[in-house]
Amino acid sequence: MSPSFRRRSKRPSIKSPDDTMTLTEHLGELRVRIIRCALAIFVAAIAIVAFYDQVLDFLTGPYVRLCESRGEEFCGFEPGTDNTLFIMDPLEASRRACGWPCTAA
């Protein structure tokens, strides 16, 4: 025997301006959209942390190529200075923000 699954009732589709949704239907739709947005942000954050180096190379690549082709003066660096782009790793940034080592107040 196959297990029985609960089927969700289909959301009412608005076909004309005369059709309206009740307040609870609006709130249900809002809840679904907020949950989907939160999940998308969470998955994207996990993916960015997992592929940090590749994402950083992708984002800084155009800047690095521009500086290599046009010269360091074009990118705002002064001659004779350290000409590296200042980038912090996510954990380093959080440590600096809370004054490493983080202590609970």
N, C-alpha and C positions, 0 to 999 in steps of 0.2 A: 504494500500500500504506500502511496506517495504521501508525504507529509502535507498537511494543509497549511497554506500560507495566508496570512492576513492580507487582504488587498486594500489598498488605500482607495478611498473614494476619489474620483476624479475631481479636480478643481473646476468650478464652473467657468466656462469661457464666456467672455463678454462679446456678444455679437453685434449689438447695436447700442446707441447711446441710452436707450430706454432700459437696458439691462444694467443692473447695479449689483455691487457686492455689499454684503453687510459689514458691519464694523469688525466682527469676529473673523470674517473671511479676509479682510484687509490685514488684520493683525497676524493671522496665520501666514499669509503671503509674505509679510514683512519678516516674520520669524524665520521662514525658510530662506529668504534672501540673505539675511544677516548671518545665518549659520553657514551658508555656502561661501560668503565672502570671508568669514573667519577661517574656514578650512582652506580656502585658496591662499590666503596670506600665510597661514601656518605651513602649508606644503612648500610655498615659494621660499619662505625663510629657511626651512630645513635644506632645500636644494641649494640655496646660495651658500649656506655654511658648509655643506658637503663638498661643493665645487668652488670653494673660495678662490683658489689660485686661478682657475680657468676664467671665472667671472671677472676677477680683477684684471687679468691680461686682456680680456675682451673690452672692458671699459676704458682702460688706460692706453690700449693699443693705438688709437688715432692720435692721441696727444704725443705719445713717444715718437711715432713716425713723423709727425709735424715738426717736432723739435729736431729730429735728425735731418730732415730735409731743408729746413729753413734756418737752422742755427740756433744756438742757445739764447742769443740776445732777443730773438723773436718771441721766445717763450717766457721772457721776463726774468731770466737769470742774469746775474751780474757776472762778468768774467772773473775767474779766480775763486768762485765760491763753490760750495757743494751743490751740484746741479741735479740732485735726485728729488723726485716727487715724494713728499712726505705722506706715507700710508701706514696706518696702524692696523694690526690684526684685530679682529673683533674682541678677543679676550683681553688684549693689551688695552684697548679703549675702555672696556668695562673696569679693568683694574685701576686705570688712572682716574676714572670718574669717581670711584668710591674711595680712593686713597689706599692703595694696596698695602698691607693686607686688609681686606674688608672686615670691619668689625661691626657686629650687631649693636645697635644703640639700645 
